[in-house]
Every structure is written in structure tokens, then in C-alpha cells.
Amino acid sequence: MMRVVSREIELTSKGFTDILDLTPRLDQLVRREGFREGHLLVFVPGSTGGLTTIEYEPGLVEDLKRFFEQWIPMDRDYAHNFAWQDGNGYAHLRAAMLKPDLMIPIVNGRMALGTWQQVVFIDFDNRKRHRRLVVQFQGL
């Protein structure tokens, strides 16, 4: 019989394109919930953070931060900043490019990630944040 279970992951980030590896916490949740086959969905409530996969190593983490800064710089004039005066227009745009969710298959009781593939949360906001991510499992 198919099961659906929802959990949360809480974390604190530094903002400013802080990249956090979620893989160990997700592995722990998969084991704790006992799913053998199915998938998990990770979702970021909010509009200044995103999810992706990457090889989580220091050089590539820095390369990714540099890429975002070149692609959507923090110091440009964004209409959002004029409307809200909060200075994080760039954060909303970066998050929109990544999206707030990521689906990962569970096969034989493990996330079906590649050898060098980790799940990361990126907080683009312009301040330290406490975040709550939703993790939803569906399967057997």
C-alpha cells in the first residue's frame, strides 16, 4: 500500500548565496521513514531560496556562487528593490531560476543520486535566515 509522509528540515543560513548540503539529513530521513521504493519531494516555502544538485566540494561551491553573481548581480537596480526597499530583488530572480522544489527517486531504500551528486539548498536572501523546508515522501 502506497504511503505519504510529510516532514520538515529546519536550518539556519547566512544568506548571500549560502549553499548548504542537505544530503546527509535527507539520507537520515529516508532511513528513519523506512521507504524502500518511491520518491521524495523537497520544497522551499519562500521566494528567495532554491534547490538543486551539485558535486558539493569547495571549488565547485565557489564557482556556483561566482556564476550567480555574474548572471544576476546583487548590485544592480531591480524594480523589486524600489517597490519594497529590501534590497533583495536579485535573490528573488536567482531563486526563480532554480525553482523551489526537487524530486528524488528512492530505490532500494536509498536516494538514487549519482556518486558525486549532492542535494543542496541555496539561500539567496540578503540576510541570515531561519528556514523550514518541507520533505514529502511517497512510496512503499
N, C-alpha and C positions, 0 to 999 in steps of 0.2 A: 504494500500500500504506500502510495506517494505521501511524503511528509513535507510540511513547510514550517520552517523555524526562523524567527527573526531575532537578531542580537544586535548589540551596539559595541563599537570600539570608541573609547574616549582617548583623546590625545591633546597635547599642547604643542603648538608650533611657534616658530619665531616669525612667521610671515616672510615677506620679501623673497618669494620663490624657495621657501624651505621645503626640501624634498625628504620625505620620511618613508622608510621601508616598512610596509605593512605585512610582508610575507610571513615572518615568524608568528605574529599574532593571528593571522588567518589560518596558518597551519594548525595552531593550537585549537582554534575554534572548530576546524574540520574534525580533528581527532576527538575533541570533547563531545561534539554532537553526534559522532558515530556514523556520518553519512558515508556510504560505500560508492554510490553512483548518483549522479545528478549534476547540479551546478550551484554556485554561489554567486550572488549579486552583491557588489559593494556599491554604496550610494553615498554621495556627499550632499547633505542638506546645506544649501547656501550657494552663493553665486561667485565666490572668489577662490574656490579650491577645485581641483580636478584630480583625476585618476588616470594612470597609465601603467605600462610595464616597461622595464628597462633593466639592463645589467647594472645593478646597484654597486658601483665601485667609484671611488673618489674622483677619478679623472672624468668619467662619463657624467657623473652628477654635476661637476663644474661646467662641462661642455653644454649640458642641457640648460643650466642656469644662464650661461652666456648666450645660447641660442634664443631663449625667450627675451632676453634684454635687447638683442639685436632685432628680433622680429617685432616685438611690441614693447618699446622702451618705456620706462617708468616716467621719464621727464618730459614727455610730450603733452601738448594741450589736448585734453579729452573733454568732450561735451559733458560727460557724466560728472567730471570734477567741477565744472561751472554750475551744474544743476544742484549737486549735493554738497560741494565744498569738502569732500572727504579725501580727495587725492588718490583714490584707488581705481580710477577708470581703467588703467592698464590691467589691473587684477581681474576685473570682470571680463575683459576681452580675452585674456590668456585662458581663463577658466572655460570660456565658451568654446575655445578651440579644442580643449581636451575632452570636455563633457563631464557630467557629474557621476557617471556610473561605469562599471566594468563587470562583465560576466565571465566567470572562470569555470570550466568543466571540472567535475570531481570524478576521477576514475580510480577504481580500486582503493578507495579511501584516501586519496591524495589529490591535491590540485594538479591539474595537467599542465604544469608550467615547464618551459624548456630549462635546460641545465643552468643557463646564465640569465634566466628571466625572473625578475622580482616584481611584485606589485607595489607601486608607490603612490602616495598621496602628495600632492604639491599644493602648498598654501601660498597663494599669490598676494594675499592682502598686505596692506602696508603697516601692519602691527602684529604683535603677538596675539595668538588666538587659542582659545579652548575649543576643540572641535569634537563633534559626535558624529561618527559615521554609522550608517545602517548596513548590517550584513544580513542578507536573507538567503537561506538555504532551501533548495527544493530537490527532492530525490528520495532515494531509498537508503 
